[in-house]
Amino acid sequence: MLDPIGSAVFERQAEMDLVMRAGRKRLHEYLPLFEFCRMNGSSGFRMSQILRQFFREYFGRIGKGGPEQLPTSFNVMEAFLRFSEQYYLFDLRDEEEHLLRAYDFFNWYTSEAGMLVEDPAIVKAVLNEGVIYSYDMVGAPNDFLIQLLSPASRY
C-alpha cells in the first residue's frame, strides 16, 4: 500500500517543478501509444501472446500503484523484460521467433549436426544476451500419428 502522506508530498513537489510537470505531461501523452504498440506489435504466436499478457498486467499494476504492486510472477518474468528509463516501466526485450516443423527438428536433433548442442560454446555464440528466443512447432498433424492395429492383424 502506498503511503498517502508521501504520495501527497511527491505530488505537490511535482506540481511546483516545471521540468517535472512537463515530463509527466509528455509521459501521459506517450504511455497509451507505447502500450498500444507493444500489445499490437507482435507476430501473434503463442509465446508472443503470453509475454504480452504479462506485459499488460505489469503495465497496469505499475501505473496504478507502483512497483510495490507487482505480483510474485514478476520474479520469473523479469528475465523477459528490461526497465525503460524513457517510460519508467518495464518493457519487453527484443524477440526472435522461429517456426519449426517437429519432424524436421527431431531429424536434425538425432543426426550428427544435432550433437553440436553438447558444446555450450556454440550455443552461446549463436544466442545473443538480452533477446527472447521462442520456438513454435508447426507442421502436418500426421507427422507423428500412431497407427493402431486391430487385434487380428497383430499376429
Secondary structure, DSSP 8 states (H G I E B T S, - for coil): ---HHHHHHHHHHHHH-HHHHHHHHHHHHHHHHHHHHHHHSS---HHHHHHHHHHHHHHHHHHHH-GGG--TTHHHHGGGEEEETTTTEEEE-EEEEEEEEHHHHHHHHTSTGGGGGG-HHHHHHHS-TTEEEEEEEES-TTTT------GGGG-
